[in-house]
Amino acid sequence: MLGTPRFLITTADERSWHTDRPVLFLGEWCRQRARRPAWESIDAVVVPDYGWGEGQQDADYAYSLRLYEQLLVELSESLNQFHGTAHSLRYWRILLGPWLHIFTAIVINRWATIELALRDFDITGTVVLEFLAEQITPSSFDDFSDMYYSHSWNHAIMGRILNGWTKVPCDRIVAPKSECGLPEKASSPPLALRRRLRRAVERGLRPIFQTLSRPTDALLVATTLTLKHDVLLQLALGQIPNCFWQTPLVPRIAPDVRARAQLSLGSANHLGFEQCIRTLIAEQIPTLYLEGYQTLQMAATELPWPKRPKVIFTSINHTADDVFKIWAAEKAEQGIPYVIGQHGGNYGTAKHNSYNQVNEVATADRYLTWGWSEGNSKHYPSAALKIVGKPSGTWDPDGGLLQVTWLESGYSRMPWSHTNFRVDYLEDQFRFASALPRAIRTALTVRLQFGGLRYGGEPHDVQWRARDPDIRIDPGSSPIEPMIRRSRLSIFTYNSTGFLETMGRNIPTIVFWDPKYSEVRPSAQFYFDLLRKVGLLHESPESAAAKVAEVWDEVATWWSQPGVQEARRVFCDRFARVPVNPVGALKHALTTVGS
């Protein structure tokens, strides 16, 4: 398959392109739709997506988890030596586990994709843009979560692999010093007046409630409960409610190349990929865990939070909030119970997309799920936190049709690539809309994912307009709740939090996705089969569209059928549970941990 010699292009950064010769695009992510004139006339071939062979994903997923655990031990020992500390493995897992988990999978994918290109194609050379360390080294987890979808950061990582561990001739070009690996974010929509007023009130109340809190009060932060139920839970725990805890922003810390050279992970004792990933960890570890560690510690020490809380509970801050994580890690080492609540969808359902779940369960003393359990003693079925207290059955029987879609970057954060999924997924969305009877299609609103734009995703509105100039599109910049209430039927098109919320609230819902790209784990298969049998889950857009057409004139009658409601009830009891007394259930979960 080697064929014509070709010049390798690794990303969509056109400064590294040569278009006067046959080229090899490392992935479909190189060819941005908005830049079609720049590439459509080139003699080009695209490397196939890595990782879709029989059993390959299972093998790579298992390998990535094993490697993560091994690297976590090595990195923890090295950081303890570097900082002169003796923290436990759990401490470092809480602080940097979320970063290391994702970084490990990313490097596996980038290495394997390059290896695939070298195996199947005759590569004549490539251009590597050279960045300064401060341009492409994240300062925090938040920095990293932006960088790993950017062209610059991915170009730097793949260039590092090509230049350091392959024989591909690399022409180097120095990137401007003013450039940063952080992508340009889509500007956030302005906050509604109500939300601005609420934030102003919170700022005013925060110092008052801080003075009223006791050193032993439970620390509840970012629980995803409604404000009302957050207050009720804290009252049930016997404390004055404080729903305004907040961590400070920590200034960006520059990397120190000489300090990073001291971070030994035994790279010299490994070859190939195993050497590469250890080298890249030392180069890419966020600076708040290394050069800025003392700054991060100081920020945590100065928090006006309870000094000896009886329990710590969050559903959000355990991933990206580095100040919270180092604070929680230190409290966990003191024996204070640490409880994490499930954040949303995919948990307990997706076969492979559970990196967050694996690390969260490992760090927590108790893990509150939305109803499921898989035999782990830490799993504690409680409640679907995001819908507790939200009204059920709030929808318009005469409303429109809402199609909720997804927007993903071409740069995978899993061991396998997913550009084919992106192409096929979007085509499925078009097929669903096209298969609807015209009368229903005129009632359709396509909801785009605004947040995906910050991850380098390409907006889908242009493609939709090209297919149907009259299609009604919502850009996704406003809350979805009013749209659901105005709709008689909501269509979800991927394994998401959204359909768990609508089904849990008894709002008419139909779901469709390609099972090739959204594999369900064996423990959840029975429950998804129940949905499939009663027409709530479909494997093709045409089947979903046919079901919409079948029930459209009598959605309320269809939705209330005993078979549909029983399947929904059994499914939601497992994955979107709302107990009769959610505050009591959560109080029990928080007060009995460790007993």
Secondary structure, 3 states (H helix, E strand, C coil): CCCCCEEEECCCCHHHCCCCCCEEECCHHHCCHHHHHHHCCCCEEECCCCCCCCCHHHHHHHHHHHHHHHHHHHHHHHHHHHHCCCCCHHHHHHHHHHHHHHHHHHHHHHHHHHHHHHHHCCEEEEEEEECCHHHHCCCCHHHHHHHCCCHHHHHHHHHHHHHHHCCCCEEEEECCCCCCCCCCCCCCCCCCHHHHHHHHHHHHHHHHHHHHCCCCCCEEECCCCCHHHHHHHHHHCCCCCCCCCCCCCCCCCCCCHHHHCCCCCCHHHCCHHHHHHHHHHHHHCCHHHCCCHHHHHHHHHCCCCCCCCCCEEECCHHHHCHHHHHHHHHHHHCCCCEEEECCCCCCCCECCCCHHHHHHHHHCCEEEECCCCCCCCCEEECCCCCCCCCCCCCCCCCCEEEEECCCCCCCCCCCCCCHHHHHHHHHHHHHHHHHCCHHHHCCEEEECCHHHHHHCCCCCHHHHHHHCCCCEEECCCCCCHHHHHCEEEEEECCCCHHHHHHHHCCCCEEEECCCCCCCECHHHHHHHHHHHHCCCEECCHHHHHHHHHHHHHHHHHHHCCHHHHHHHHHHHHHHCCCCCCHHHHHHHHHHCCCC
